[in-house]
Amino acid sequence: MVRLPLTPAEVERGERLGAVLRRARGTRSMLQTALDAGVSPETLRKIESGRVATPAFPTIAAIADVLGLSLDTLWSEVNQPERLVS
């Protein structure tokens, strides 16, 4: 199966997703957050850095749950282009 290249909008949305998750994680350990969510630390690192712009829904749902983020809040923040946070 050939994966189509991501559009610039998808890349930007992935960067916003990563920024929101990084901000929500705060000073928590990336390792412990990933383990609590049932994902590898490498996966979490890639999502937070924007390298995985379109992660699987169950992965994001698990991370959001661990961070205490509702999916509604997460979706709202990720879909606001002017809110790109480092």
C-alpha positions in Angstrom: 0.0 0.0 0.0 1.4 3.4 -1.0 0.9 6.2 1.5 0.2 9.5 -0.1 2.3 12.5 1.0 0.8 14.6 3.7 -0.6 18.0 2.8 0.8 21.1 4.3 -2.4 21.4 6.4 -2.0 17.9 7.8 1.6 18.6 8.7 0.6 21.8 10.4 -2.2 20.1 12.3 0.3 17.4 13.4 2.6 20.1 14.8 -0.3 21.7 16.7 -1.2 18.3 18.1 2.3 17.7 19.3 2.4 21.2 20.9 -0.8 20.7 22.7 0.3 17.3 24.1 3.7 18.7 25.1 2.0 21.5 26.9 -0.4 19.2 28.7 2.4 16.9 29.7 4.2 19.7 31.3 6.9 18.5 33.7 5.7 14.9 33.6 8.2 12.3 32.4 7.8 11.4 28.8 8.7 7.8 29.6 6.1 7.5 32.3 3.4 9.2 30.3 4.1 6.9 27.3 4.1 3.8 29.5 0.9 4.9 31.3 -0.8 5.4 27.8 0.5 2.0 26.5 2.6 3.5 23.8 6.3 3.5 23.3 8.3 6.6 24.4 9.6 6.8 20.8 6.0 7.1 19.5 5.1 9.8 22.0 8.3 11.7 21.1 7.5 11.5 17.4 4.0 12.7 18.0 5.1 15.6 20.2 7.7 16.7 17.7 5.2 16.5 14.8 7.1 13.8 13.0 4.0 11.6 13.1 1.4 14.0 11.9 -1.5 11.6 11.6 -1.3 9.2 14.6 -3.9 6.5 15.1 -7.0 7.6 17.0 -6.6 5.0 19.8 -3.1 6.2 20.4 -4.2 9.9 20.8 -7.2 8.9 22.9 -4.9 6.9 25.3 -2.4 9.8 25.6 -5.1 12.3 26.1 -6.7 10.2 28.8 -3.4 9.9 30.7 -2.9 13.7 30.5 -6.4 14.4 31.6 -7.4 16.0 28.3 -10.9 15.5 26.9 -10.9 14.7 23.2 -13.2 17.6 22.6 -10.7 20.0 24.2 -7.9 18.4 22.3 -9.7 18.6 19.0 -10.7 22.2 19.6 -7.1 23.3 20.3 -5.6 21.3 17.4 -8.0 22.9 15.0 -7.2 26.5 15.8 -4.3 27.4 13.4 -3.4 30.6 15.3 -2.8 28.6 18.5 0.5 27.0 17.4 2.3 26.6 20.8 5.9 25.5 21.2 
